[in-house]
Amino acid sequence: MAGYLSESGFLSMTCLRCQGTMLVERQYTRVSRRFNAKCVNCGFWFDLADVLRFFKRVLESGYHGIKIRETL
């Protein structure tokens, strides 16, 4: 999943399903802020905060020498 900055200032990535263009969106609510990546072609999306939390847990487990048992 290669990312690059497009002319409009959005971070653009390649879709995991259709190899189309994914754009990163910020959504603000009264309670929380969300970062989503959404495909322009097929509509596939995922929450970037969940992915970052997952990799943080995996790296911390490896650093502490604990067996990695994390799932998304």
Stockholm file with secondary structure:
# STOCKHOLM 1.0

chainA/1-72         MAGYLSESGFLSMTCLRCQGTMLVERQYTRVSRRFNAKCVNCGFWFDLADVLRFFKRVLESGYHGIKIRETL
#=GR chainA/1-72 SS CCEEECTTSCEEEECTTTSCEEEEEEEECSSCEEEEEEETTTCCEEEHHHHHHHHHHHHHHHHHTCCCCCCC
#=GC SS_cons        CCEEECTTSCEEEECTTTSCEEEEEEEECSSCEEEEEEETTTCCEEEHHHHHHHHHHHHHHHHHTCCCCCCC
//
